[in-house]
């Protein structure tokens, strides 16, 4: 009788052990500031003074105890910042200061430690 009871338990334990891990992903938004870990001034297009910081707010899931890279890119120009992700989900942010000559279309990407893209957002910048 004991064996009949243990077999279903062993079978369900094997199914749990083989369950696929959650795929890492990132939600990304771009804005003019961060307040209480929430993005302020979210937009897809910015008209800002030279020296203005634009923030990439991100919520990372499925990447606990790892690092991510936030990369702002325009053509060949790239600015990267590596950030630790202690738990999942985890909200974090990075910024880039935009100066004269930085006008145009930009992309911000969140990359896993192995370089896999977890998410991206596109935006444009016009310097006043």
C-alpha positions, 0 to 999 in steps of 0.5 A: 500500500505504501508503494502505491501512495509514494509513486504519485508523489515521486511522479509529481516531484519529477514534474516540478523539477523539470518545470522550465525556468521563467524567461527573463524580461524587462519592461522599459519606459523613458522619461524626465525623472524618477520619483519614489521609484516611478517614472515621471514625464514619460514620452516617446519624444523629448525637446530638452535643454542641453545638459538634461538627464533622461531616465530609462525606468525598467522593471526586470523579471526572471533575472534575480541574483544577476546583473543587467546592462542598460544601454542607450544607443544612437548609431555607433554611439553607446552609453552602458551602465551595469546594474545588479538585480537582487530579486525578481521582479525588480525596478531600477533605472539609469540615465543619460545626460543629453548634450548639443549634438545628441539630437535624433532617434535613440534606443535604450536596451536592457541586456542580460549578463549573457548579452540577451536583449530583455527589452527595449524602447525607442525615443527621439531627442531635440535639443533646444 
